[in-house]
């Protein structure tokens, strides 16, 4: 039960305590402050609201939903109620409460609260977070991700599946179609994991720019993505479609831990793949049509 609290503490800035915990969990040496900051402040954000929110940013309704869970337990929400370190510490406390409660209805009530916390506020988003973390993190945090995933898998087996898909996933709106909605909303939704099924970091977009030979504009992810689209829309759409296709497969891999949740994430990534492929094909067709029209006009003028 203390494992979750220890894993949460290792998400915080490196300290003497985290160095000791790292060795106790056989994860090795804790990376330095710069590595920790770059990873968790600029690349992959350990907040439920980033993964479950409509905009893919911290705060908003997704954070309020987690804060409501704290209030339901009779306490005041902490400053960052949806930070993974906070949630893991809370989950550890719920395990303690269940174990130390009186057998019978009291213990059953704590078991239900623990079950709700696991599915609504951890498994609903943690596994995509762990997938991305392992893609970009140094070995210490990859080992940390493996340890947490194993612990969550055991909790899933102990507590059993949810009665239905977690609320944050049930209420998440799908990707907008830029042919019907505005393009800005489309780009924003691509950066919202719960809507697109993708987890796109600044590093991913930098990689895309290099792969496609596009100029990389410094700024927020939405600004970078918009710049890439303006330089090469079909190429960028193709690259994003390939990323979405890969994410659909990645989500399928953790179906054994949380099949209900994995299915949701996989379907989102698959739907995004199809939309991006369709948009790319249409952009290319429009370009070919425009080029053919220009050639025809040029031939008439020459004649």
C-alpha positions in Angstrom: 0.0 0.0 0.0 2.9 2.3 0.6 4.1 1.7 -2.9 1.7 4.1 -4.4 2.7 6.9 -2.0 6.4 6.2 -2.8 5.8 6.3 -6.5 3.9 9.6 -6.2 6.8 11.1 -4.2 9.2 10.2 -7.0 7.2 12.4 -9.4 8.2 15.4 -7.3 11.4 17.4 -7.8 14.5 15.3 -6.9 15.4 15.4 -3.2 17.2 13.3 -0.6 13.9 11.4 0.0 13.4 10.6 -3.6 17.0 9.4 -4.0 16.4 7.0 -1.1 13.1 5.8 -2.5 14.7 5.3 -5.9 17.2 3.0 -4.5 14.7 1.1 -2.3 12.6 0.4 -5.4 15.7 -0.6 -7.3 15.2 2.1 -10.0 18.7 3.5 -9.8 19.8 7.1 -9.5 17.2 9.8 -9.6 17.8 12.1 -12.6 18.9 15.7 -11.9 16.5 18.7 -11.6 17.0 19.8 -15.2 15.9 16.4 -16.6 12.9 16.2 -14.2 11.8 19.7 -15.1 12.2 19.2 -18.9 10.2 15.9 -18.7 7.3 16.9 -16.5 7.1 20.6 -17.0 7.6 20.8 -20.8 6.9 17.4 -22.4 4.5 15.0 -20.6 2.4 16.6 -17.9 1.4 14.3 -15.0 -2.1 15.9 -14.6 -5.4 14.2 -15.2 -6.9 17.4 -16.7 -4.3 17.4 -19.5 -5.3 13.9 -20.6 -9.0 14.1 -19.9 -9.8 17.8 -20.5 -11.4 19.2 -23.7 -8.4 21.4 -24.4 -5.5 19.2 -23.3 -4.4 21.8 -20.8 -4.3 21.9 -17.1 -7.4 22.9 -15.1 -11.0 23.2 -16.3 -13.8 20.8 -15.8 -11.5 17.8 -15.7 -9.7 19.2 -12.7 -13.0 20.2 -11.1 -14.2 16.6 -11.4 -11.2 15.4 -9.4 -11.6 18.1 -6.8 -15.2 17.0 -6.5 -14.0 13.5 -5.5 -12.0 15.1 -2.7 -15.0 17.0 -1.5 -17.1 13.9 -1.6 -14.7 12.3 0.9 -15.3 15.3 3.2 -12.0 17.1 2.7 -10.8 20.3 1.0 -9.1 19.7 -2.4 -5.4 20.3 -2.5 -3.9 22.9 -4.7 -3.3 20.5 -7.5 -6.0 17.8 -7.0 -5.4 16.1 -10.4 -1.6 15.8 -10.2 -0.6 12.2 -10.3 1.6 12.4 -7.2 -1.5 13.7 -5.3 -3.8 11.0 -6.7 -1.3 8.2 -5.9 -1.0 9.5 -2.3 -4.7 9.7 -2.0 -5.1 6.2 -3.3 -2.6 4.9 -0.8 -4.7 6.6 1.9 -7.8 4.8 0.7 -6.1 1.5 0.9 -5.1 2.2 4.5 -8.7 3.3 5.3 -10.1 0.1 3.9 -7.7 -2.1 5.7 -8.1 -0.3 9.1 -11.9 -0.1 8.9 -14.3 -2.4 10.7 -15.3 -5.5 8.8 -18.7 -5.3 7.2 -20.5 -2.3 5.7 -17.8 0.2 6.7 -15.0 -1.8 5.0 -17.3 -2.4 1.9 -17.9 1.4 1.7 -14.2 2.1 1.6 -13.7 -0.7 -1.0 -16.2 1.1 -3.2 -14.4 4.5 -2.8 -11.1 2.8 -3.6 -12.6 1.2 -6.7 -14.0 4.5 -7.9 -10.7 6.3 -7.4 -8.9 3.6 -9.3 -11.1 3.7 -12.4 -12.4 7.2 -12.5 -9.2 9.1 -11.6 -6.2 6.7 -12.3 -6.9 4.1 -14.9 -9.0 6.4 -17.0 -5.8 8.2 -18.1 -2.7 6.9 -16.5 -1.8 4.2 -19.0 -1.6 6.6 -22.0 0.5 8.8 -19.8 2.8 5.9 -19.0 3.1 4.9 -22.6 4.3 8.4 -23.6 6.6 8.6 -20.6 8.4 5.4 -21.6 8.8 6.7 -25.1 10.8 9.8 -24.1 12.0 9.3 -20.5 15.5 8.2 -19.2 15.8 4.7 -17.8 14.9 5.7 -14.2 11.4 7.0 -15.1 10.9 4.1 -17.6 11.4 1.8 -14.6 9.1 4.0 -12.5 6.4 3.7 -15.2 6.8 -0.1 -15.4 6.5 -0.3 -11.6 3.3 1.8 -11.5 1.7 -0.1 -14.4 2.3 -3.4 -12.6 0.8 -2.0 -9.4 -2.3 -0.7 -11.3 -2.7 -4.0 -13.0 -2.7 -5.8 -9.7 -5.3 -3.3 -8.3 -7.5 -3.9 -11.4 -7.4 -7.6 -10.8 -8.1 -7.3 -7.1 -11.0 -4.7 -7.4 -12.5 -5.9 -10.6 -13.8 -4.0 -13.6 -16.0 -0.8 -13.5 -19.7 -1.1 -13.9 -19.4 1.3 -16.9 -16.9 3.4 -18.7 -15.4 6.2 -16.4 -17.4 9.4 -16.5 -14.6 11.5 -18.0 -14.5 9.2 -21.0 -18.2 9.0 -21.4 -18.6 12.7 -21.5 -15.6 13.4 -23.7 -16.6 14.9 -27.1 -15.1 13.5 -30.2 -12.8 15.1 -32.7 -14.4 18.0 -34.6 -14.3 17.8 -38.4 -12.7 21.0 -39.8 -14.8 20.8 -42.9 -17.8 21.5 -40.6 -16.2 23.3 -37.6 -13.4 25.8 -37.5 -9.8 24.8 -38.0 -8.7 26.2 -34.7 -11.0 23.8 -32.8 -9.7 20.9 -34.9 -6.0 21.7 -34.0 -6.8 22.2 -30.3 -8.7 18.8 -30.2 -5.7 17.1 -31.8 -3.7 18.1 -28.7 -6.4 16.8 -26.3 -5.6 13.1 -25.7 -9.1 12.2 -24.6 -10.5 13.6 -27.9 -7.9 12.5 -30.4 -6.5 9.4 -28.7 -3.0 10.8 -29.3 -0.4 12.2 -26.9 1.6 14.8 -28.8 4.5 16.5 -27.0 6.6 19.4 -28.1 9.3 16.8 -28.8 6.9 14.9 -31.1 6.2 18.0 -33.1 9.9 18.9 -33.4 10.4 15.3 -34.7 7.6 15.8 -37.2 9.1 19.0 -38.5 12.5 17.3 -38.9 11.0 14.3 -40.7 9.0 16.5 -43.0 11.6 19.1 -43.7 9.4 21.9 -42.3 10.5 25.0 -40.4 10.0 24.6 -36.6 8.4 27.7 -35.0 9.1 28.1 -31.3 5.9 28.4 -29.2 3.0 26.5 -27.7 2.1 23.2 -29.3 -1.0 24.7 -31.0 1.1 27.4 -32.6 3.7 24.9 -33.8 1.1 22.6 -35.2 -0.6 25.5 -37.0 2.7 26.6 -38.5 3.4 23.1 -39.8 -0.1 22.9 -41.4 0.5 26.2 -43.1 3.8 25.0 -44.5 2.6 21.5 -45.6 -0.9 20.5 -44.8 -1.1 17.1 -46.5 2.3 16.1 -45.3 1.5 17.1 -41.7 -1.9 15.3 -41.9 -0.2 12.2 -43.2 2.3 12.3 -40.3 -0.4 12.8 -37.7 -2.4 9.9 -39.2 0.6 7.6 -38.9 0.9 8.7 -35.3 -2.7 8.1 -34.6 -2.5 4.6 -36.2 0.4 3.8 -33.9 -1.5 5.0 -30.8 -4.4 2.8 -31.6 -2.1 -0.2 -31.5 -0.4 1.1 -28.3 -3.8 1.4 -26.6 -4.7 -2.1 -27.6 -1.7 -3.4 -25.8 -3.0 -2.6 -22.3 -6.4 -4.1 -22.9 -5.5 -6.9 -20.4 -5.2 -4.4 -17.6 -8.3 -2.3 -18.3 -10.2 -3.5 -21.4 -13.1 -1.1 -21.1 -10.8 1.9 -20.9 -8.3 0.6 -23.5 -11.2 0.1 -26.0 -12.3 3.7 -25.6 -8.8 5.1 -26.2 -8.2 2.8 -29.1 -11.4 3.7 -30.8 -10.6 7.4 -30.4 -7.2 7.0 -32.0 -8.7 4.9 -34.8 -11.4 7.5 -35.6 -8.7 10.2 -35.7 -6.7 8.2 -38.1 -9.6 7.9 -40.5 -10.4 11.6 -40.3 -6.8 12.6 -40.9 -6.5 10.3 -43.9 -9.7 11.7 -45.4 -8.6 15.2 -44.9 -5.1 14.6 -46.4 -6.7 13.0 -49.5 -9.1 15.9 -50.0 -6.3 18.5 -49.6 -4.2 16.6 -52.2 -7.2 16.4 -54.5 -7.9 20.1 -54.2 -4.2 20.9 -54.9 -4.3 18.7 -58.0 -7.5 20.3 -59.2 -6.1 23.8 -58.7 -2.9 22.8 -60.5 -4.9 21.4 -63.4 -6.9 24.6 -63.6 -3.8 26.7 -63.6 -2.3 24.5 -66.4 -5.5 24.8 -68.4 -5.6 28.6 -68.1 -1.9 28.8 -69.0 -2.4 26.7 -72.1 -5.4 28.9 -73.2 -3.4 32.1 -72.7 -0.5 30.7 -74.6 -2.8 29.7 -77.5 
